[in-house]
Amino acid sequence: MRDKLYLLAILILFALILFMGKNKLAAFYYNRAGGYYERHLYKEAIDSFNKSLKINPSVAVAHYGLGDAYFQEGLKDKAVEEYKKAIQLDANFVPAYTDLADAYIRQKLYQEAVNTLKKAKAAFPSDREIKDLMDYVSFEYTAYLLGTGVDAFIAGDKVKAYGLLETALKINPDFIFSHYILGYFYYADQQYDQAITALNAARRLDNNLFLIHKLLGDVYFAKGFFENAVDEYRMALAINKNDAALLNNLGLAYMNLEKYDEAVSFLRKALNLEPGKVNFRYALASVYRDQGRLGEAVLEYEKVISAESGYSNVHNDLGDIYKQQGRAREALDEYRKEIALCRHKLSLNPNNSLVLNNLAYAYNGTGEYAKAKEFIDKALAINPAYRKAYLTLADIQKNLGNTGEALIALEKAKTLSGREQLFIDEAIRDLNGLRPFIKRK
């Protein structure tokens, strides 16, 4: 009996020595792995961490270290698995949470990163590193969704684009650019009321952001609410006085309000900032035309043609001016030039409603009213809400002797204007008196 007890004691002591030796060996490999890691010898570190874990697989810090070594070697999936094992073994091991989240972020697996950090935050609500990382991943995820949403919108996948924006707003409802980009999507889709709602949400977060006021101005301009557009453009101008496009848009808004002095002032400022911008010069020429400064308008239109010979509608504008000045031959030449340009453009895209309208207008100018009617009908079939095309149609119908049809076209243009348009009311009165009326806007 005594011998048996002695033998049992010897076996227990041997087992204890063996166990302690194994732990020491595991620690040896762990420490060696740490040394390799510090010297950036990650493959050697991985080998040593694995040897340590083979001896003792229940050490959270060893799994964590192995995860870091895998990550440095680009083996991100393996790194993720090791971080998860570290958390399973030690739910209070904060670095494992943060490195796991970081691994997800670097793979653009943002939702997984958010889920990981939510668990960490629940366990450690006052941990500053977790909070900072949560803020960071929220920003990165939102930025990723916005960028992907813009790419989808450009590619024509609008369902995906709007869905990504909605997700971004759920993640971070106070991120101003999510509201702004959503507003831009709606603006581009001509959903103007929804655009205003989105942009007003953005301005509630920051009323001093230049881009919001500028885009709101564009939305109101597109709706024909030119007074509102002026208000927004002026607020944007108070923030950024040197944005040439903004100055040009403000000038055009004043032009539509028939406040020509203000329009000229802002259009000149825009052109001074960017003298090579043909659109700005064309806008200035058009204001001169509407203001009755025909000589100055002709000079500016000629500069437009010199800079861009195929500029849309400029020959129609010159034709109108020459006709008004009694220069019939020169007017006819300009309308024919517009016809040639439009025919070429339509050979490339036969369904361009803007070009079809310009072509119809030019044929109307040459007196070929049947051809003009043919092309304006095509334009309106493609774009039934094309306000300017109804003004062209009205003049064609008048020239064809169809007074009633001309009045119907004018009334339609009036309903599409979005606001009172005095020149259309004057045109209706003049038509009833059979006096010339067309004034293009």
N, C-alpha and C positions, 0 to 999 in steps of 0.2 A: 504494500500500500504506500509506504513511504517512498519507494522507488518510482511508483507511478506518479505521485504528486511532484516529485523532483523533475521527472521527465516532462510533465505538463508545464511546469514553471519555465523550463528551458525552452519549450516550444513557443510559449507566450512571449518570452523575451526575444526570441529569434524573430518572431513575427513583427514585434514592435520595432526592432532594429531595421528589419526589411522595409517596414512602412515608412519609418523616418528617413531611411536612405532613399526611397522612391521620391519622397517629397523634396529632399535635398537635390536629387537629380532633376526633378521637374523645375525647381527653382534655378538650378544651374543653366538649363536650356533657356529658360525665360530670360534670365539676365544676359545670356549670350545674345539672344534675339534682340534685346534692347540695345546692346552695343552695336550690332549690325545695323539696326534701324537708324541709330544716330549717325552712322557713317554712310547712310544712304545705300547700304547693301541689302536691298529689300528682298531679293530672292533668298539670300542666306538667312535673313530674318524670318521669312516665311517658313523655311525648313526647320529652324530652331523652335519657333513658336509651335509648330505642329508636333515636334518631338516632345515638347513640354506638355502639350495637351493630350498626347497619347498616353502619357504617364498619369496625368491628373486632368481630366476633361472638365472639372467642375470649378475652374478658376475663371471668374468673369473677366478679370483684367487681362488674362492671356488671350481670350477670345477677342477682346477689344484691341489689343496690340496686333494680333493677327489680321483683324479687319483693316487697321490702318496700313499694314504692310501690303495687303492685297490691293487696297485703294491706290497706293503709290505705284504699284505695278500695272495699274489700269484694269485690274480685275474687280470691277465695281460690284457685280452681282455676288461674288464671293465675299466681298467686304460687307455688303448688306447682311448676308446670312450670319457672319460672325458678330456683327453689332447686335443683331437680334438675339443671338445666343447669350451675349453678355448681359442684355437686359433681362432675359428670362432667368438667368442665374442671380442677378442682383438688380432688382427693380429700382434701387436708389442710386444707380450708377449714372449720374448726369452726363458725363462725357460720351457715353455710348448713345444716349438719345441725341445729343447735338451732332455727333459725327454721322449717325444714321440719317438724320435730317439733311445734313450737308451732302451726303452721298446721293440722296434722292434729288436734291436741288441741282446738283451737277449733271444729273441725267435728265433734267427737266421733268421729273416725276413730282410735280409740285403738290398734287393732292396727297400723295403718300407722305411727303414732308410735313404738310399741315397736320395730317392725322397723327404722325409721330410726336410732333411738338404739342399737340393738344393733350396727349397722354402725359407728356413730360410736365406740361404746365399744371395739369390737375394734381400731379404728384408733388410738384415743387412750385407752388403759385407765386412765391416771392423771388424765385431765381432770376437774376438779371440777365444772364447769358441766354436763357431760354426765351425770355421776353424779347430781347433784341433780335434773336434769330427768327422768332415768330414774325416780328415786324418786317424783317428782311425778306423772308420767304413770301409773305403776303404781297410785298411790293414786286418781287421778282415774278411771282405767279401772275399778278395782275398785268405787269408789263408784257409777259409772254402771251397772255390771252389777247391783249390789245393788238400786239404785233401780228399774231396769227389771224386775228379777226380782220385786220386791215388787208392782209394777204388774201384771205378768202373773199373779201368784198371785191377786191380788184380782179380776182379770178372769176367773179360772177356767181360764187356760191354764197348768196346773201342769207340763206337760211342758217348756214353754219356761222356766218359772220355775226348775225344778230344774236345767235345762241351763245357765242363766245363772249360777246359784250355783256349779256345778261349774267353769265357766270362771274365775270370780272366784277360786276356791280354787287353781286351777292358776297363775294370774298371781301371786297373793300368798297363799301358804299360811299365812302367819303373821299375817294380818289377822283379828283376833279377831271382828269383827262378821260376817264371812262365815260362820263357824261358828255364831254365835249365831242369825243369820237362818235358816240352814238348819235349826237345831234348832227354831226357831219354826214353820217350814213343816211339819216332821214332826209337831210337837205339834198343830197345827191339823188335820192329816190323820189324827190319832189313831194315828200310827205311833210309839208312845211309846219303844220300845227304840232306834229310829234317832235319835229326838230326844235321848235320854240320851247316845248315842255322840257326836253332834255337839256337845252342850253340854259334855261332858267334855273334848273337844278344845279348846274355847274356854277352859275353866277351867285347862287346862295352860299356856295362854299368859298368863293373868292370873286368879289365884284370888281377886282382890279386887274383881271387877266385880259390882256389886249385881244387875244385870239377869240375869246367868247363874244365880245362886243362886235368884233369885225364879222364873225360868222352870223351872228344874229342880224346884223345889218344886211348881209347878203340874203338871208332868209326873208326878211321883210321886203327887200327890194324885189325878190322873185315873186312875192305875193302881190306886189303892186302897192304896198303900204309905204310910200316913199317918205312920209313924215317920220314914221317909226325908224325907217332905215337911216335917215339923217341923224336922229337922236343917238342911235347905236354907234354909227360911224364917228360921231363927234366925241362920244365917250372913249372910243378906241383911240381917237386922235389925241385926246388929252394924255393918254398913256404913252403913245408912240407917235411923234410928230413927223417922222421921216419915212413912213411906209408909203411908197409911191402907189401901190395898188389900192390902198385905202383911200388916198387922196383922189384917185381916179374914180373910184366907186362913189365917193361922196359927191364929186362933181356931176356924175351921171344921175344921182338921185335928185340933185337940185335941177338938173336939166329936165327931168320928168315932172318936176314941180313947176317948170317954166320960170324958175328963178335963175335967169341966164348969167347975170353978173356974178353971183356966187359960184355958179357952175364953172365959168371961165376961170375964176380965181383959183379954184382947187385943181382944175385940169392942168392949168399952166404949172402949178407947183409940182404936180405929178410928173409932167414932162421935163421939168428942170432937173428933177432927181434922176430920171431915166430917159434921156433924150432919144435913145435908140428904140424905145418901146413903141412899135407901130400902132398898137391898140390905143394907147394914150393919145397919140396924134390924131387918129381917126375920130376919137370921142370929142376932142377939141374942135376939129373941123365941123362935126355935126352940130355942136352947140352954136358955132358961128353961123351955120346955115339956118338953124331955127331962130336965131336972133336977128336974122336979116343982114348979117355982115357977110355978104356973098363973096366979095373979093377976097377977104381973108380966108373964107372957107375953101375957095378954089385953090389958093396957095397951099393950104395944109393938105387937101386931098391929093394934090400933085406930089407933095413930099411923101405921102403914103404910098402912091403908085411907084415912085422912084425907089423906095425902100423895099416894097413887096408888090411886084407887078400883078400878082394874082389875088390881091386882097379882096375879100368878099364884099360885094355891093357898092364899092367905091365908084364904079362907072355909072351906076344908077343915080348915085348922089350928084355926080357932076352933070349927068344928063338932065336932072331936075333943075339944077341951077341955070344951066345954059338955056333950057326951055323958058324959065322965068325971065331970063335976060333977053329973050327974043332971038337967041342964037340957035335957030332950029337945026341947021346942018351939023353943028358941033354936038348938039344934044343927041341927034340921031346916031352919030358916030360912037358916042359913049354908050348908048343903050346896046348897040351892036357888039361892042367890045365885051359888055357884060354877058350878052347871049353866048358869045364864043367861049368865055371862061366857064360859064355855067354848064354848057354842053360837055366840055372836057371833064369837069368835076363829076357830072352825072354818069359819064362813061365808066368812072371808077366806083361810084356808089349811086345807083339810080333811085334810091329811097331816101335821099337826104332832103328832108322837108324844107330846110332853110334855103338850100340851093334852088329847089323847085319854086319857092316863093320869089327868090331874086330873079329867076328866069321869067316867071310870069309877069313880074313887075317890068322887066326890060321889054318884053313883047308888048305889053300895054303901052309903054313909052314909044315904041315904033309904030303903034297903030294897028298891030296884028292881034286884035282882041280875041278872036276865036282860039288862037294858039295860047294866048295868055290865060284864057278860061280853062283850057285843057290842063295846063300845068298847075294852076292854082287848085283845081279840083284834086289833082294827085297829091299835092302838098297836104290838103285838109283831110284826105282819106288816110294818110299816114299819121297825121297829128291833128285830130279834130279839135284840140284845145289851143291851136296856134293863133293867138290873138292878132299878130301882125299880118298873117295870111288873110284874115277876114277884112282887114283894112284894104289890102290889095284887091281882094274880091269885090269889095264895095266900089272901088274906082273902076274896075273892069266892067261891072254890071252897069254903072252909070254911063260909061262910054258905049256900051251895047244898047243903051236906051231902056234898060230894065230898072227903072227907078224903085219900084217896090222891092225887088231883090237886093238892090244896093242898100236900102234902108234896113232890111233884115240882117244883112252882113254887118252893118254898123252897130246895130243893137247887140248882136252876138259879140262883137269886139268889146263893146261897152261892158257886158256882163263878165267878160274874162279879164277886165282890167284890174279888178280888186279894189278900185277906188274911183272917185269921180274923175273923169277925164274930160276937161273942158273942151279940148279940141275935137273930141268925138261928138259932143253935143252941138258944137258949132257946125261940124260937118253935116249932122242930121238936119239942122235948120237950113244950111246952105243948099242941101240936096232938095229939100222941099221947095226951095226957091229956085232950083235948077241953076245954082251958081257953083263955080269950081270950089272944091273944098279940101282935097286930100293934103294932109300934112302928116308925114310919116314920123313915127316915134320908135 
